Amino acid sequence: MAKKFISKAEAAKKLKVSERVIQEMIATNVFESKLVGKNVKIDEDSLNEWLENLNETEEKMLALKRVICHFEEYMRPENIFLDFTAENKYDAIRILSEKAKELKLVRDARWLYEVVVAREELVSTAIGNGVALLHPRHLHPSKIKAPSILFGRSSEPVDFDAPDNKPVNIFFMLLLHNDKQHLFSLSYISRLVMNQDILKGLTEAKDAQEIHQLLTVIPEQT
């Protein structure tokens, strides 16, 4: 029987990961592939055989890659803004709200600012160690064009009524459509920033690509 070759997109859909992960797997010869014209194609039988013979460690690694790829749907490199100047917590919220408008994630920056501030007035979204997880009190899928997360880092930390009384200079703004997305993202980010090496990297990274990599790599300990 002739071998059936599938595209990277088809393989990504089958494994529920991104094409970037498939490319990495091709580069390390996880399964058979060949060049067809200008495109790399994957031997489907080889992929199925690999999938059926995963050991426990490989299964856990694949599951983690799927989680990271899911997060990447919301946290894109263009959503990262570094070293802006904010005078206080409200100024930081305003700046990120305007960035969301610039990215066409919301139609109205003023609306976003007001709903995030309203949530902040109830209890601070700062979680300690210089990090805040900004979000509206209620989900607004009709107001938010695409489920997204913004990352912002201010050049100087600002007071945010954090539980550890430390000022904040790392901000995540969660703009999501439903509880499942919201809880998944809160859990994912919270676990990441508990890793002191990742937190240090987010503070010291020189560009958006470095930040994105820190947020979407497989951490050794979280």
Summary of the structure (lengths in Angstrom):
residues: 222
radius of gyration: 20.0
end to end distance: 46.1
largest distance: 68.0
contacts: 644
relative contact order: 0.12
helix: 48%
strand: 20%
